[in-house]
């Protein structure tokens, strides 16, 4: 579904208002998700967004596709970095915002050399804040991604009962989601950020500490990857966590369900019930104005009261200090439902909330849904 010109206009208007509030004359953006958000297309390009006036999209590759697919009017070829200084001077840009959270140091130094008289500042928080509030169009795209996850969860019980390993289950679910329109690649912001369909983890595989900033990791197919299913042969009583991400038109939906082979392990079954009760309690906090960290702290409090505090969101040094995150074009957007992130939830946020408990040598359990924060409470999208 081509993005609506009015949607791009809405986003640019909001972003330019935020630039003016931050006293930034012009943003210079190159990161993929930010480009898609503000232009509607993926391209090798520089986007110049002045605080006032029309944006300019400078395209290295591929100009014809971008001109056909993007609603932006001023789309030009980009042949040399030397074109940037006169353009920024023409825009009256002295204070220029860069995506310093992801911009490579070599590129930053190049901009600094090209623009010695400009003040280069970080615009990452500005664009992240605008992207955190989703439109009706974006919610529709996330809903389509959620349908893919729903189809996978519907097929999961039979696969858990029949397939020999967690890896075999994941392969079948990936195939199913692809047939349901899954886009394949998924975006995860940050250095070494890699994201795929998610992970199916059975038995002790689910408790292997991740190298990434996630509560569950798994051994992966090899040490060179180090996350995802490792091919655990599923046994009676094993918990199988199915943590999947749908992808549609760039937008994502994140959800987790836990299944058991045969008779559930009693400790893990109890822990799963605790996760489900925690999620129900956290739904009451998903209203505008709630400090984001309160969801994590309340979840920790409830897990501790149930006797599972040491297993909350990981174990040992592998524990994470969040219980969820924003979702949109990337899987790790604002707001972060994390200790120390006190910004309040806002109408229009989309968040994935994922209470999970991890038991070394035994397995992991958890449940997760993606929600839209509405004025009167959450709308469950998965």
Secondary structure as the mmCIF struct_conf table of DSSP 4:
data_model
#
loop_
_struct_conf.conf_type_id
_struct_conf.id
_struct_conf.beg_label_comp_id
_struct_conf.beg_label_asym_id
_struct_conf.beg_label_seq_id
_struct_conf.end_label_comp_id
_struct_conf.end_label_asym_id
_struct_conf.end_label_seq_id
HELX_LH_PP_P HELX_LH_PP_P1 UNK A 2 UNK A 4
HELX_RH_AL_P HELX_RH_AL_P1 UNK A 5 UNK A 21
TURN_TY1_P TURN_TY1_P1 UNK A 22 UNK A 23
BEND BEND1 UNK A 25 UNK A 25
STRN STRN1 UNK A 26 UNK A 29
HELX_RH_AL_P HELX_RH_AL_P2 UNK A 32 UNK A 39
BEND BEND2 UNK A 40 UNK A 41
STRN STRN2 UNK A 44 UNK A 50
BEND BEND3 UNK A 51 UNK A 53
STRN STRN3 UNK A 56 UNK A 61
HELX_RH_AL_P HELX_RH_AL_P3 UNK A 63 UNK A 69
BEND BEND4 UNK A 73 UNK A 73
STRN STRN4 UNK A 75 UNK A 77
TURN_TY1_P TURN_TY1_P2 UNK A 81 UNK A 82
HELX_RH_AL_P HELX_RH_AL_P4 UNK A 83 UNK A 90
TURN_TY1_P TURN_TY1_P3 UNK A 91 UNK A 92
BEND BEND5 UNK A 94 UNK A 94
STRN STRN5 UNK A 95 UNK A 98
TURN_TY1_P TURN_TY1_P4 UNK A 100 UNK A 102
HELX_RH_AL_P HELX_RH_AL_P5 UNK A 105 UNK A 114
TURN_TY1_P TURN_TY1_P5 UNK A 115 UNK A 117
BEND BEND6 UNK A 118 UNK A 118
STRN STRN6 UNK A 119 UNK A 122
HELX_RH_AL_P HELX_RH_AL_P6 UNK A 124 UNK A 131
TURN_TY1_P TURN_TY1_P6 UNK A 132 UNK A 132
BEND BEND7 UNK A 133 UNK A 133
HELX_RH_AL_P HELX_RH_AL_P7 UNK A 136 UNK A 162
BEND BEND8 UNK A 164 UNK A 164
STRN STRN7 UNK A 165 UNK A 165
HELX_RH_AL_P HELX_RH_AL_P8 UNK A 166 UNK A 179
TURN_TY1_P TURN_TY1_P7 UNK A 180 UNK A 181
BEND BEND9 UNK A 184 UNK A 184
BEND BEND10 UNK A 190 UNK A 190
TURN_TY1_P TURN_TY1_P8 UNK A 191 UNK A 192
BEND BEND11 UNK A 197 UNK A 197
STRN STRN8 UNK A 198 UNK A 202
HELX_RH_3T_P HELX_RH_3T_P1 UNK A 203 UNK A 207
BEND BEND12 UNK A 208 UNK A 208
HELX_LH_PP_P HELX_LH_PP_P2 UNK A 209 UNK A 210
BEND BEND13 UNK A 211 UNK A 215
BEND BEND14 UNK A 221 UNK A 222
TURN_TY1_P TURN_TY1_P9 UNK A 223 UNK A 225
BEND BEND15 UNK A 228 UNK A 228
STRN STRN9 UNK A 233 UNK A 233
TURN_TY1_P TURN_TY1_P10 UNK A 236 UNK A 237
STRN STRN10 UNK A 239 UNK A 248
TURN_TY1_P TURN_TY1_P11 UNK A 249 UNK A 250
STRN STRN11 UNK A 251 UNK A 260
BEND BEND16 UNK A 261 UNK A 263
HELX_LH_PP_P HELX_LH_PP_P3 UNK A 264 UNK A 265
HELX_RH_AL_P HELX_RH_AL_P9 UNK A 266 UNK A 283
TURN_TY1_P TURN_TY1_P12 UNK A 284 UNK A 285
BEND BEND17 UNK A 287 UNK A 287
TURN_TY1_P TURN_TY1_P13 UNK A 288 UNK A 289
STRN STRN12 UNK A 291 UNK A 291
TURN_TY1_P TURN_TY1_P14 UNK A 292 UNK A 292
HELX_RH_AL_P HELX_RH_AL_P10 UNK A 293 UNK A 305
TURN_TY1_P TURN_TY1_P15 UNK A 306 UNK A 307
HELX_RH_3T_P HELX_RH_3T_P2 UNK A 309 UNK A 311
STRN STRN13 UNK A 312 UNK A 312
TURN_TY1_P TURN_TY1_P16 UNK A 313 UNK A 313
BEND BEND18 UNK A 314 UNK A 315
HELX_RH_3T_P HELX_RH_3T_P3 UNK A 316 UNK A 318
BEND BEND19 UNK A 321 UNK A 321
STRN STRN14 UNK A 322 UNK A 326
BEND BEND20 UNK A 328 UNK A 332
STRN STRN15 UNK A 333 UNK A 338
TURN_TY1_P TURN_TY1_P17 UNK A 339 UNK A 340
HELX_LH_PP_P HELX_LH_PP_P4 UNK A 343 UNK A 343
STRN STRN16 UNK A 344 UNK A 344
HELX_LH_PP_P HELX_LH_PP_P5 UNK A 345 UNK A 345
TURN_TY1_P TURN_TY1_P18 UNK A 347 UNK A 348
STRN STRN17 UNK A 350 UNK A 353
STRN STRN18 UNK A 356 UNK A 359
TURN_TY1_P TURN_TY1_P19 UNK A 360 UNK A 362
STRN STRN19 UNK A 363 UNK A 366
STRN STRN20 UNK A 368 UNK A 368
STRN STRN21 UNK A 369 UNK A 374
TURN_TY1_P TURN_TY1_P20 UNK A 375 UNK A 376
STRN STRN22 UNK A 377 UNK A 380
#
